[in-house]
Every structure is written in structure tokens, then in C-alpha cells.
Amino acid sequence: MALTIAGTGFSTCTSKKLRVLLIPFFATSHIEPFTDLAIRLAAAAAVEATVAVTPANVSIVRSVLERHYGKHHTAPVKITTYPFPAVDGLPGGVENLGKAAPADSWRIDATAVSDALMRPAQEALVREQSPDALVTDLHFVWNVRVAEELGVPCVRFSVIGAFSSLAMRHLELLAPDVAGGDPDPDVVAVVPRFPGPPVRMPRAELPEFLRRKAEVGCSTRNPFYAAQADCFGLAVNTFSDLEQHYCEMQMRQGYVKRAYFLGPVSPRPSPAAAGGGGGWLDSKPDRSVVYVCFGSLAPVSDAQLRELALGLEASGRPFLWVVRAEEWAPPEGWEERVRDRGLMVTTWAPQTAILGHQAVGAFVTHCGWNSVLETVAAGVPVLTWPLVFEQFITERLVTEVLGIGERLWPHGAGVRSTSCAEHELVPAEAVARVVMAFMAPGGPGDAARGRVRDLAAKAHAAMVEGGSSHRDLRRLVDDLVEARSAAGGIKSVLAPIESPFHG
């Protein structure tokens, strides 16, 4: 049953709207960009966009819609729900990676890719909704077949950039020596057949599914990549000027039938939207504040949080730190000692607005793709602290290809790993030393800032009318309308798509 958030809000110039159903994975880092994409699709008067989530994730979609349209305005995006299955060992109502205990997060992942557990509810929803087009997350490979049976196009939407997605594909399918048992930190995998500088990855920093590859086996025709090749097209939350070589490779290698590079799909708010941190930031000099946030999933130990706290203190730099660890408390006396120059936030923080504030001079980030796009759009250089999955790969793009930041923990300082248990403690002294050097006048932070500001201008140009991402969004809608017409649907004439940026 669809829960209508609002009416269309746009005048239509079509006899029938293109109804697009979007189904994201069960993580805030996926649900938010899917909702942002729905908002952008709905800006076309000929499109009716609906986001499908499980009941416990509805609030995330609503929050994005309220931030975009305001609490008292109707939004041209609908929400529909489908049930999350009962899963052994997972408490009822836990339907998001960010809500699962660290020991249970694998249950969310396993459920998402389970044909037996997840497909029935999603397939029933798709058939009930009977959309003109389906936009699905990469986890749900069956949706390509379901859409095919219904005679509608299915587009897979990747919330991870082209660089990291292709690197993982090439490592899995073209580098059989990557597979193995427990990773030896001294063994390095090189991504094969990859443009740009060589990408070298210690096994400990590879996503765990690659480190387990020998146990499960793989094929160049495995279900994931078969679905990618068979679907109508692939949409990616990136823009061509950010990952040009890797965007071009998607089509050149024949990995997909069509490719659309639509990012950054999240619009940029004004710095005035920085919320509780806004007034505090207003009191700080331009480019002086170090912003620290590790995203919606933060598998950081209490011991590491302590070292980070002491390191930020010892750096002498103003900082705004978003901490998502409900039971952790900083060292005794720490809050008093940093009171005049440090702000610790334990609730949700408006990251895009914070990054857009002129006082922010650097971003300590986990290299989640949403955060990378947001810091690029804001023109803020980064210190990288990857934690899980593809984030160590994305770090290579940020530091070695784009040159918009540096590693917070230098090469050779200790073992880093996608497994929390293997990741060595980053000492406070290292945190302080790197932060001070990066933020020093004329230091590496200034050079990185120049490069990221150039990319910020290109990100803005991509999103305005006539820009590459704006054109690709229009092309996507045109292609979906054409597919509907070819299948016997009602032909529509599209109104111009409203850009989230102007001028």
C-alpha cells in the first residue's frame, strides 16, 4: 500500500505520467541517494516517482523529502512499503545496517541478496505497483528478471562510484590470485586492466567478499554481473569529469547496455542550513576547522575514539566531530580542555551544509561515496580514514588519482583492514601530527584544496541545465519513455527537467 507523501506539485504536459519505482538497499547511505534521485526524476513533470522501502526505513525517506521540500510543503514523490522478512538472530524492526548490532550486520547483507527471503516480497510489490520502469539497487539481481517478465525496463542504480565498482569487478573476475584465506598484510593485489596509475591494494584492505572469494567461487557470468549486463542500463551517482576514464570503461568494455552518470544527486544546501553547528562555525576563521565524521556506519572501537579525541586535542586546531557511539564517553576532562575550539556532536548533523560553510578547512572522512561527492561539491580537501567494504579502494581515487587529500595514517605506519578486529590502533600522536601538517599554511592541504575546488566547479557545471549529469538524466527519462512507447504504452511529451542548481 502506497503512503503518499504529497501530490505532484507540477503541471503535466503528458497524457500519462511515467511511473518509476525505486527500490534501495537497507542502509541509509543507499536510501538517501535513491530518494535524491527520485526527487530529481520527479522534477520532470512527466514522471511520477515512488520509493519502496520496508516500514522501519520510511522515516529516512521522509527526512530527505522534508529537507528538500520543507516540512509544510507537498512533495512530488511517493513512498510505498513492503515487509522485511523474519530473520533468525535479527530482532524485529531492525531493517537497516545502521540499526543492526555489529555482530548482526551480516544478517542484513545476507537477507538482501537472498532469493528465498527477499524476492517474494519485492516481486509482489513490483507486480502490484506495475510501474513503467524499475530502478533497483545492485543487491536485488532478481528485479531484472521480474521487470523483464512484466515487459518494463529495469535500471540498476549504483551509489558507489565508477572507480571503486570497476576495481572490485576487475579484482574479482580478472585477478584469481586475490582469493585466499586469512590476508597477509604484506601481500598486495594490483587491479588488472585499469586506466590511470596502478592501484595497489593490500589484501587486508580489500572488501571481505573478495577475500572470501576462494570459498564461494566466482565466474565471469555470476548472477551479479549477468544482471548488470542484461538490465536496461546502469545509472551511477557520479559525474563524468570526476571519473571520466572509469565512466567510459563501463561502455567501452561492454559491461552495460546503457550508462547514465547522474551525480551528485544530492543538491547543495546553503551553509545557513548547518543547524546546531552553524553558529559555532560562524565564530571560527575561514578554512580553520577540521570536520570529522565517519558516516552512518561507524565501526570504530572505544579505544580508537579515545586516541582520536586526544589527537584532535593535541593538534591545536578547531574541530567539529560527529560521534555516533552512544555508550562512548571522551577522556576525563577532555571536553573542558577543548571547550573553546572543539565541538562534539552526538546526533545527526547536516553534513552537506557543514561542508559548505566557509570555516571548514578539511574533512576527516571514511571515504564513503556519498561523503566523497559531498566534499567534492563543497570544495573541501580530505584526510582519509577508510573503515569497511570499498572505502579503501575509494581512498586510492581520492589520494592517488584526484589528489584532493592525503591518508591520515601514512603508508607503513601499521595494519589497516576492512575487518575491525585486524585494524591496528591509530595513535593520538599520528592524528595530531598529520592534522597539523595538512592544515599548515602552504602545506599539502592548500594544494589539495586547489584541486578539489576545481572539481567543485565541474560538479556544479554538471548539474545545471545543459551539464553532463543534467543531460544524462534527461536521456534516462527519454529512454524510459521510448521503451514504454515501444512496449505499447502511451506516448508522452516531456517537460523540461528542473535542475537542482541554478546558474
N, C-alpha and C positions, 0 to 999 in steps of 0.2 A: 504494500500500500504506500503510495507516494505521499510524503509530507511536503506540502507546498510552502516554501519559504515566502514566496512573493509572486506577483504577476509578472508579465513580460516587461512592462515599462518602456517598450519600443513600439513604434508604429511599424506595421508589416507591409511589405510590398510583394508578398507571395500568397499564393492560394493555399499553400500548405507548408508549415514550417518543417525544417529538417530536424528531426528529433534524434538527439545524440545522448547516449547513455554512457557514463564514465564510471569505471569500477577500479578503485585504487586498492593497493595492498594495505595491511593493517599496521601502519606506522604513520605517525604524524608527518614525518618527512616525506611521505608519499601522498597522504590525503591532502595536505595543503597545496602542493603544486597541481594536483589534479583539480582541486577546486578553483585555483587561479586560472587554469586552462579553461574550465567551464565558464568562468566569468568572461574570459576573452572570447570564447565561442559565442556566448550569449550577447556580446556586443554587436554581433551581426543580427540584424532584425529578422533574418530568415532562419535562425537557429534557436531551438528550444533545448537547453542543456539540463541534464539531470545527473546528479552524483549519487551513486549507490554505495552505501556503507552499512555495516552492522550497527545495531542500536547504540552500543556504547561509544561509537565513533561519530555519532551525529553532531555532538557539541563542537567537534573540531571543525566540521564544515560550516556550521552556523557562525563560529567565531571568525573564520576567514571572510564570510559574506558580510558580517557586521563591520569588520574593519574596512572593507571595501566600499560598502554602500551606506554604512551608518545604521545605528540601531532602529531608527524610526523611518527608514525608507524601505520600500519593497525592492526585492532583487529578482532579476530575470533568470534565476537558477532554482531548480527544484531539488529536493532530496527524497530519495526512496530508500527503504531498508530491506534487508534480508537477514535471516538468522545466522548467528555464528554457531557452529556445531558444538555439542558437548565433547570435551577432550579430556581424556584421563590425565589427572595430575594438574589440570588447569582450573583454578577457581572460576565459578560462574561470574560473568560480567567482565572478565579480563579478556579483552579482544584487541589489544594494541600492544606492540612491543614495549612502548614506554610505560605501560602499566604492569607488565609481567615482571616477576622476580627474575634476577639474572639467571638463576638456575632453570627457569622455565621458559626463557625466551625462545629456545629451540623448538618448543612445542607450537608456538605461533608460526614459526617458519615452516615446520613440517606440515601443519594443518593447511597452510596457504597453498602448498603445492600438491596436496592430496586429492587425487581424482575421486576417491571414495568419500572423503569428508566434506570437501568444499564444492565440488562441481554440482551436486544435486541442487543446492540452494541457489547458486548463481545461475545455473541453467534455467531453473524455474522462473527466476526473476526476469531474465532476458526474454524468455518466451512470453511472459505475462506483459512486460513493457512493450515488446515488439517494436524496438526502435528502428530508425532508418539507418543508423550507424552505431557501432560499438567502439569505445575507446577503453582498452583494458590494460592493466598493469602486466608486467612481464611474467609474473609468477603464474598467472592463470592461463596456461597454454591451451586448455580445452575451449576457451572462449573463441578461438579462431575457428574451430570446427562447429561450434554452436552457431556462430554468425553465418558460416558457410551454409549450414542446413537451413537457416532462415532466409538466405539469399540477400544478406546485408553485408556491407564492408566492415572489417574489423581492423582497427589501427591500434598498434601497441605503443604505449607512451612510456618512454624511459625518463625517470627522474635522476638518472646518473648520466654524466657527460659522455661524449663520444670517445674521448681518450681512454678513460678507465674501462668502459664497456668493451671496446675493441681489444685493449690489452688483456683483459680476462679471457676473451674469446680466443685470442691467439695463444695465450699460455695454455689454455685447456686443450685446444684441438691441434696445435702445431708444436707443442713442446712436451712430449711424453716424459722427458726426464724430470719434469717438475714434480710429478707424483712421487709420493714416498711416505714413510712412516713419520716418526717424530722429526720435526725440522731441525736441521743443523744450521745454526746462525751463520756459519762460515760458508755455506753453500748458496750461491747466487744464481738465480734464473734471469736470463735475458729475454725480453719479449721479442719473439721472432717476427720477421717481415713487417717491421713497424717503421713508419716515417719519422724523421727528426732524430735527435740524439738517442743513443742506445739507452733503453730503460732497463736498469738492473734492479732486481728485487731479491733480497734475502728470503729464503723460504719462510722464515718466521713471520715476515711481513705480508705474506700472501693471504688472500681470503681463505678461510678454513675449508671451503668446498674444494678449492684447488689442492690443498694439502691432503685432502681425503680422497683425491681422485682415483688412486690405485684401488681403493676399497670398493668404489661404486662403478668404476669403469666409465668410459666415455666413447663417443662416436661422433664423426662429423655429421651424422644425421640423428643426433639425440633430439628428444622432444622439444627442448627449449629452442634450439636453433632451427629445427624444422618448422616450428610455429612462426619464428621470425621470418623465414624465407617464404612461407605460404600466406602470411597475412597480407591485407591490402597495402599496408605501409607502416613505417616506423616514424613516430614523432619523438623528438628529443628536446629536453629543456636545456638548450644551449643556443649560441648564435655563431654564424659562420666565421666571423673574424676572430673569435676566441679559439676555435678548434678546427680551423679550415682544413688542414691535411687529413684529419681524422674524420671529419664530416664527409669529405669527398670519397674517402675509402669505403664508406658504407655502400655507396652505389657502384663505385669502380670495381669492387670485388664481388659484386652480385649478391651481397648478403641480404638485401631487401629489394622489394619491387619498387617502392617509392620511399623517399625520405623527406621529412619536414623538420626544419630546425627553428623552433618557435620561441626560444628563450631570450632573456629571462622572463618567464611568465608572470612572476610576482612584480606588481607595479611598485615604484619607489614612492614611499610616503615622504612628507616634508619632515625635516628634523624636529618640528614642533610636536610631532607625534611620539616623541621619545619617552613619554609617560613620566614615571617617578624619577627616572634618571635625567630627564631633560633639564630641570632646574639646577641640579648638581653639575651637569655638564656645562651649563651656561656660565658657571663660575670659573671654569678652567681655561687656560690659554689654548689657542688653536694648535691642533695636532700634538697635544701633550699627553693625552690619556691612552692607556693601554686597555683595550676592551678584551675580556676573557670569557669565552663561552664554548662549551663542548656539545651543544645541540640538545635535541630532545631525548637522546640516549646517552648516558654518561657513565660508562663502566669504569669509574676512577676510584681507586681504593682510598680509604680514610688516610692511610699513611702518605699517599701521593698528594692528597688535598692539603695535608699539613705542610709538606715540602713546598708546594706551590704557593701557599699562603705566606710562608716565611721568605720565599724567593721574591714575591711581589713586594713585600715589605722592604727587603734589603736592596731592591733595585732603585729605590728612591723616587720612582715615577708615579704619578697619579694613575689610578686604575679603577675600572668598573668591572666587577667579576660576578657573573651569573653562576650560582652554585645550585645544582639540582641533586642534593643529597640531604634528605630530610632529617636524618639522625646524626649528621656530622656537625661538629662544632669547632670553630677555629681555636688555635692555641690560646691559653690563658693570657689575657692582657693584650692580645693582638688587635682586637677591634679598637681599643683605646689608643694604641700606638699609631694606628694608620687612620684615625678618625678624620683628620683634616684633608687627607689626599686619597683615601680609598673608600669605595662604596661596594658592599657586597649585597647582591640581590638574590633572594631565595625563592621568588615567584617568577611567573612568566615575564619576560622582558621583550619589548618591541625592537627586535634586533635590527631590522632594516632602518628604522628611524634613528637608532643609536649610531649605526654605522654612517648614517648620513649627516650626523652632527659634526660641525667643524672642529670641535675639541678632540675628536678621536683621531689618534695618530697611528695606531697599529691594532691588529686583531689577532689574538692568540686563538687559533681555530683547530678543530678536529679534522678539518678538510672534508666534512660532509658537503655534498654537491650544492645543496641549497645555500649553505653559508658561503661557498666559494663564489657563486653567482651574485650573492648579495654584496659581498665585499668588493667584487669587480665593479658592479654597478655604482657603488658608492666611492670608488677610487681610493680604497684604504689598503695598504700593504699588510702582509700577514707574517706571523710566526707560526709554524705548523706543529701540531701535536696530534697526529692521527691515532685512532684507537682501534677501529674494527673494520671488517669487510674490505671494501675497495679504497678506504681512505688513504692507505699508504701509497697506493698507485696514484691517486689523485694528487698527493703531495708532490710526486715527480713532475706532473704537469705544472703545478704552481711554482715550484722552486727551480726546476731544471729547464723547462720549456718556455714558460711565460716570464720567469724571473721576477715575479711580483712578491716574493717573500723568501724567508730562509727557515731551515729547520731550527726548532728551539733546542733540540738535543742534537749536537753535531755528530757526524759520522765517527764511529769508533768509540763513542762515549759509553756504550752499553747496549744490551739486547733490547730491541723493541719487538713487539709481537701483536698480532691480531687476537691472541689469547691473553686475557688479563693475567693469568697465572704465570706466564712466561715473561711478561713485560717488566724489566728492571725499573727500580725506583729512580726517577729523575731528581737529583738532589737540589736543594734550595739554592746552593751556590751557582749551579749551572743556569737555573732560571734567572737569577739576578744578573749574572754576567752577560747572558745573551740579550736580555731585555735592555740593559744599559747600553750595550754596543749598538743594537739595532736602532734605538731611539736617539742616539747621539747626533748632534748637528753634523751634516756632511757624511754621516755613516751609511751603512747598507740600507737602512730604512728609507732614506731620502731617494736613493737610486731606484729602489723598488716602487716607491710612490710615483715617480715619474712614469714608469711603465704601466702601472695599474690605472693611473689617471687617463692615459691614452686609451686603454681598453674600456674605461668607463664611458668615454665619449663615443666609442664604437658601439657599446651596448645600447646607449641612448639612441644612436642613429639607427640601429637595427630594429628598434621597437616603434619608432614614429612612422607615420604613413609613408609608404614607399621604401622603408628599410627592409633589410633581408628577412628578418623574422616576421614582420608585418606581411610581406609578400607571401611567405611560406604559409602563414595562417590562412590568408585568402585562398591560396592554391589548394590547401587542405579542404576548406569548405567547398570550393568549386568542384574538386574531385569527388567529394562525397555526394554532392548534389547530382553530378553527372552519373555517378554509379547508381543512385536511386532512379534517375530517369531511364537509364539503360535497363533497369530491372522492372520497368513498368510503372514507376511512381509518378507523381505529379510534378511537372517541371516547374521550377521556381526561378525567379529573377532576384538575385541577391542585392541587398542594400549594402552600402559601404560598411566596412568593419571599422568600428571606432577604436582608435589607438589609445592605450592607457597613458601614453605620454603625448604631450603636445609641444610642437615647435622644437 
